[in-house]
Amino acid sequence: MYDAAIVGTGPAGISAALNFKLHKKNIIWFGSKELSTKVEKSEKIANYPGLSMISGSELNARFVKQIEEMDIELTEKLVTGITPTGNGFMVLGGNDIYETKTILLALGVVSAKGFPGEKKLLGHGVSYCASCDGFLYKDKKIAVFCADKRFEHEVEFLAELAEKVCLFTTYKDIEINIPNVMHFNQSIKEICGQDSVNKIILSDGTEISVEGVFVLRNAVAPSILLKGLKTDGPHIVVNKNMETNIKGCYAAGDCTGRPYQLTKSTGEGNIAAHSMLEYLSELGKQA
């Protein structure tokens, strides 16, 4: 049982992780060791205190160095589900389940709705985890939506199992060259099926019969990730202490709303961590 789980490696997640480390808390931190692609791609950052006109790649490098110096471990698994348990939460990361007393969502901005039909058919042909569910589609025709180049190894894994893979990406420099993978320039408009997925409809109206759809994004929409979580469009609703409507669950950074600024995210990560520390202290008194 961890004291806290952090989901996301942007400035909010980093800020919280550093605070937990200083307070000697037992945490698990989910995200990419490359940290935030948004930060990395920033040409110049002019409003980060003490670091005038620093590039995003330079700032990310400093983040990485600080994380290494503080000896904070990162778990590179996509979190696809969070379930309250009464005394904490169960977190599904990849194929594994982790238990934590508190959780911080520092997801960045994730589409609140996804594709039409995605939420309805989740677990009935729609999956977010290739290694978890790929075996279910051996010798079958599937569609894969890949939102980030770093997930291409998962597409290749699925191609080894499936008869045919219809691939849709948000980028052009694709490095996959496998005979049974067909890349489409169209986008997915809708995922269809009654009890399970049976087809997808493309942006030009074309219908393609498939038995499964894998959606490979950097993060899962908050409303899908944690049922009952209060959201406002793509944003998680929080109070001034970064508390959500679910006790023990906090949120910080771009996922809580504008302005989408590094300084705002860093500050919210700090506030969330201290709110969680107070909550953990109260739990300790009740034990």
N, C-alpha and C positions, 0 to 999 in steps of 0.2 A: 504494500500500500504506500504509494508516494504521497508526499505532502501536497504537491502541485504538479499538474501537467500543463505545459505551454504548447499551443498549436500555432506555429508560424515563426519564421526567422527574420522578419523585418525589424525595424527599429523598436517597435513596441515589445516584441518578444525578447529581443536582446536586452532591453532596459530591465524588463521583469526578471530575466534569467540572472543578470548580474546582481540584482537585489536579493534574490533568493540564495544565491551562492554566498553573498556576504553574511546572510543570516543563517547559514549552515543548514538550509532546508534540503530535504531529499526530493529532487524533482526529476521529471522526464520531459525532454524538450523535443518536439517533433518538427521536422522541417528539413530544408536543403542546406548542406554545408556551403553552398554557394551564396547563401543568405538571400537577400532581396534583389531580384532582377530589376525592379523599379529603381532602386538605389544605384545599382551597377550601371544602368543606362543613362543616368543623369549626367549631363555634360558639365555643368557647374552648379554648385550649391552655395548660395550667397548668404543664407540666413541661419546657418547652424552656428551657435555661439562658440567662439574661440577657434573656428576652422574656416576662416574667410576664403571664399572662392575655391573650395576644394572640389575635385571631381568626384562623381559617384563611385568610380572604381577605387579611387584613393581612400574614400571614406569606408567602403566595404572592406578594404585591406586592413584598415585600422580596427574595424569591428572584429575581423577574423583573428587578428593578433591579440586583442584583448580577451576574446573568448578562450584562445589557447593558453594565454598567461593565467587566466582564472581557472583553467582546467575544467571547463564545462563541456559535458558530452552532448552531442546531438544524435538523435535517432532519425535516420532518413527513411521514414515510413509515412505513407499517406494515411491520414486519419479519415476513415469513412463512416464512422458512427460513434456516437456518445450516448450512454444510457445512465440516467440517475439511478442510484441503488438505495437511497435512503440515508446512508452514511458516507456518500461520496458518488463516484462515477466509474463506470466501466468504459474504457476507451478502446475502440477497435483500430489498431494500426497495422496495416498489412494483414498478415494471417494471425496476429497475436492480440491478446486482450490484456490491458493494463488497468490496474485499479489506482484511483487517486482520490484524495479528500477534497481537492479543489481543482478547478480547471480555468485556464485563461485562453480565450479565443483571440488570436492576433493574426487573423487570416488575410488581411488586405481586403480589397473589394472583390467579392465574388458574385456572379450573377445570381439573383434571388430565385429565378424561375428555371433556368436551364432550358432545355428543349421542351416544347409541348409534348406531353406524354412521358417525359423522363421520370418525374417524381412518381407518377401513378404506377409505372412499370418497373420501378426500382426493386430488385430482388425477383423479378419475373421476366428476366431477359435483359434488363439493364444492370450493368455492373460498373463499379469504379475501380476494381482491383483485378488486374490480369492474372497475377500469381494465385489469387484466392479462387477465382471462378473459371479460369481458362479451360481447365480439364472438362468442364461441362459442355464445351462446344467442340470437342474433338470431331473432325471430319464434317463440320457444319459450316454454313455460310454466315459470316458475321460482319458487322460494321464497327469501325473504330474511329472515334473522334479524338485526335491528339492535339492538345493545345500548347505543347511545349516540346522542343526538340529532345530534351533530356528523357522523355518517355519513349523514345524510339526503340529502345531495347525491349520494352514491354510489347510493342507492336510486333517485333521480330519473334518474341516468345509465343504470341498468339498465332502468328503465321505458321509456326511449327506444328500447332495443334489443329487449326481450322482447315477446312477444305479451301475456303476462299475468304479473303479479307478485303472489304471495301473501306479504303482509308480516306479520312477527311482531316485536313490540318488547317491551322491558322497561320502557317508560315510556308515559304516556298522552297527553301534549300533542304529538301528531304534527302536523306542519305540511305533510304531503304530501297534495295533493288532485289526483290524476291519475286519469283514467278507468280505465286498465288496472291500477291498483294497488288490491288488495283487502286491507284490514287485518283481521286475525283477533284476537279476544280470547283465543283458546286459545293454548297454547304447544306447541312441537314436542316430541314424546315420542321419536321415532326417525326416522332417515334410512335408507331402505331401498334395496336393489339388490344384484345379484350382481356384474356387471362394471362397472356404472355406476348412478347414481341413477335410480330410476324412480318413487319415491313417498316421501311423508312420512306419518307417523302422528301425529295430534294427541293432546293430553292426554285428550280425551274419547273416543278410539278412532277418530275419523274418519280415513279414508285419502284423501289427495289425490295424484293423479298429477302429477309434475313431472319435468323433465329435468335440472334443476340446482338446487343449494342454495348460496346465498352466506351465509357466516357473518361478520358484521361486528362484531367485538369490539375492545376497546382493545388487546388483546394476544393472542397465540396461546399455548396451553398449552405449557409448557417441554418436555414429553416429545414433543410434535409438532414444535416449533420446531427442536430439535436432537436427532437420533436418537442413542440410546445414553446420553443424559444421565441420571444417577441421580437419581431423585426419591423422595419419601416422601409419597404422596398429592398434594396440590397444591403441595408445597414442594420446592425444589431442595436436595439434600444437599451441604453444604460443610464444610470443616474450619475451624480458627480463623483461617486466612489468607484465607478466603472462596474457596478453590479448589474447583472441582467435580471430578468424576472424569475430566473431559476436559482434558488439558493445554492451558493457555493460555486456558481459559474460567473465569470467575469469576462469582459471584452475590452480591447484597447486597439488604437491605431486606426487605419483607414476604414476598417470594417464598422466603426461606430459613426462614421459620417465625416463630412467636410469640416475644416479644410484638410485636404490630403497633403499634409506637410510633415516632414521628418521631425521637426521640433515638437509638433503636436503629438505625434505617435510616441516619441520618446518619453514625453511627459506623462501621457496616459498609461504607458507601460509601468512607469514608476508608481503612479497612483494605484493602479490595479494590484501591483505586487504588495504594497503596504496595506491595502484593504484586505488582501488575502492573508497576510501575516496576522492581522488583527482577528480575522475570522478563525484562523488555525489556533490562535491563542485561546479564543473562547471555546473551541472544541476541546482543547486540552483541559480546560477547567471543568468541563462537563463530564469528562471521562472518569 
